[in-house]
Amino acid sequence: MLLDTSVRHQVYVEDCEVCCNPIELTVGYEDAVLTEFQVASIEQ
């Protein structure tokens, strides 16, 4: 998965590469350094 370091805080949904279920990703950056990374499954 590619992450865009130009946006300081992002929350988005992507399909899992293994099981194809949707997952919510939360990522945060400070000076292009990853400072936050959370993943949560989305109930269907």
mmCIF file of the C-alpha atoms, coordinates in Angstrom:
data_MODEL
# 
_entry.id   MODEL 
# 
loop_
_atom_site.group_PDB 
_atom_site.id 
_atom_site.type_symbol 
_atom_site.label_atom_id 
_atom_site.label_alt_id 
_atom_site.label_comp_id 
_atom_site.label_asym_id 
_atom_site.label_entity_id 
_atom_site.label_seq_id 
_atom_site.pdbx_PDB_ins_code 
_atom_site.Cartn_x 
_atom_site.Cartn_y 
_atom_site.Cartn_z 
_atom_site.occupancy 
_atom_site.B_iso_or_equiv 
_atom_site.pdbx_formal_charge 
_atom_site.auth_seq_id 
_atom_site.auth_comp_id 
_atom_site.auth_asym_id 
_atom_site.auth_atom_id 
_atom_site.pdbx_PDB_model_num 
ATOM 1  C CA . MET A 1 1  ? 0.000   0.000   0.000  1.00 0.00 ? 1  MET A CA 1 
ATOM 2  C CA . LEU A 1 2  ? 1.212   3.478   -0.814 1.00 0.00 ? 2  LEU A CA 1 
ATOM 3  C CA . LEU A 1 3  ? 0.799   6.287   1.702  1.00 0.00 ? 3  LEU A CA 1 
ATOM 4  C CA . ASP A 1 4  ? 0.779   9.971   0.797  1.00 0.00 ? 4  ASP A CA 1 
ATOM 5  C CA . THR A 1 5  ? 3.133   11.869  3.110  1.00 0.00 ? 5  THR A CA 1 
ATOM 6  C CA . SER A 1 6  ? 2.050   15.255  1.738  1.00 0.00 ? 6  SER A CA 1 
ATOM 7  C CA . VAL A 1 7  ? -1.174  15.139  3.818  1.00 0.00 ? 7  VAL A CA 1 
ATOM 8  C CA . ARG A 1 8  ? -0.501  15.426  7.575  1.00 0.00 ? 8  ARG A CA 1 
ATOM 9  C CA . HIS A 1 9  ? -3.545  13.459  8.781  1.00 0.00 ? 9  HIS A CA 1 
ATOM 10 C CA . GLN A 1 10 ? -5.626  11.017  6.761  1.00 0.00 ? 10 GLN A CA 1 
ATOM 11 C CA . VAL A 1 11 ? -8.508  8.632   7.422  1.00 0.00 ? 11 VAL A CA 1 
ATOM 12 C CA . TYR A 1 12 ? -9.614  6.454   4.559  1.00 0.00 ? 12 TYR A CA 1 
ATOM 13 C CA . VAL A 1 13 ? -11.134 3.061   3.714  1.00 0.00 ? 13 VAL A CA 1 
ATOM 14 C CA . GLU A 1 14 ? -9.331  0.481   1.623  1.00 0.00 ? 14 GLU A CA 1 
ATOM 15 C CA . ASP A 1 15 ? -10.015 -3.172  0.864  1.00 0.00 ? 15 ASP A CA 1 
ATOM 16 C CA . CYS A 1 16 ? -7.717  -5.619  2.653  1.00 0.00 ? 16 CYS A CA 1 
ATOM 17 C CA . GLU A 1 17 ? -5.260  -7.188  0.204  1.00 0.00 ? 17 GLU A CA 1 
ATOM 18 C CA . VAL A 1 18 ? -5.680  -10.587 1.890  1.00 0.00 ? 18 VAL A CA 1 
ATOM 19 C CA . CYS A 1 19 ? -9.403  -10.985 2.636  1.00 0.00 ? 19 CYS A CA 1 
ATOM 20 C CA . CYS A 1 20 ? -10.909 -8.143  0.517  1.00 0.00 ? 20 CYS A CA 1 
ATOM 21 C CA . ASN A 1 21 ? -12.930 -6.823  3.480  1.00 0.00 ? 21 ASN A CA 1 
ATOM 22 C CA . PRO A 1 22 ? -12.903 -3.038  3.993  1.00 0.00 ? 22 PRO A CA 1 
ATOM 23 C CA . ILE A 1 23 ? -10.534 -1.620  6.595  1.00 0.00 ? 23 ILE A CA 1 
ATOM 24 C CA . GLU A 1 24 ? -10.253 1.927   7.911  1.00 0.00 ? 24 GLU A CA 1 
ATOM 25 C CA . LEU A 1 25 ? -6.751  3.369   8.003  1.00 0.00 ? 25 LEU A CA 1 
ATOM 26 C CA . THR A 1 26 ? -5.732  6.390   10.056 1.00 0.00 ? 26 THR A CA 1 
ATOM 27 C CA . VAL A 1 27 ? -2.274  7.791   9.386  1.00 0.00 ? 27 VAL A CA 1 
ATOM 28 C CA . GLY A 1 28 ? -0.503  10.891  10.570 1.00 0.00 ? 28 GLY A CA 1 
ATOM 29 C CA . TYR A 1 29 ? 2.796   12.529  9.650  1.00 0.00 ? 29 TYR A CA 1 
ATOM 30 C CA . GLU A 1 30 ? 5.041   15.174  11.092 1.00 0.00 ? 30 GLU A CA 1 
ATOM 31 C CA . ASP A 1 31 ? 7.730   16.511  8.747  1.00 0.00 ? 31 ASP A CA 1 
ATOM 32 C CA . ALA A 1 32 ? 7.121   13.518  6.419  1.00 0.00 ? 32 ALA A CA 1 
ATOM 33 C CA . VAL A 1 33 ? 7.769   11.067  9.287  1.00 0.00 ? 33 VAL A CA 1 
ATOM 34 C CA . LEU A 1 34 ? 5.012   8.586   10.131 1.00 0.00 ? 34 LEU A CA 1 
ATOM 35 C CA . THR A 1 35 ? 3.803   9.376   13.674 1.00 0.00 ? 35 THR A CA 1 
ATOM 36 C CA . GLU A 1 36 ? 0.419   7.618   13.748 1.00 0.00 ? 36 GLU A CA 1 
ATOM 37 C CA . PHE A 1 37 ? -0.828  4.429   12.129 1.00 0.00 ? 37 PHE A CA 1 
ATOM 38 C CA . GLN A 1 38 ? -4.099  2.724   13.105 1.00 0.00 ? 38 GLN A CA 1 
ATOM 39 C CA . VAL A 1 39 ? -6.114  0.092   11.311 1.00 0.00 ? 39 VAL A CA 1 
ATOM 40 C CA . ALA A 1 40 ? -9.655  -0.990  12.146 1.00 0.00 ? 40 ALA A CA 1 
ATOM 41 C CA . SER A 1 41 ? -11.949 -3.505  10.497 1.00 0.00 ? 41 SER A CA 1 
ATOM 42 C CA . ILE A 1 42 ? -15.302 -2.199  9.316  1.00 0.00 ? 42 ILE A CA 1 
ATOM 43 C CA . GLU A 1 43 ? -18.302 -4.313  10.229 1.00 0.00 ? 43 GLU A CA 1 
ATOM 44 C CA . GLN A 1 44 ? -20.505 -5.175  7.282  1.00 0.00 ? 44 GLN A CA 1 
# 
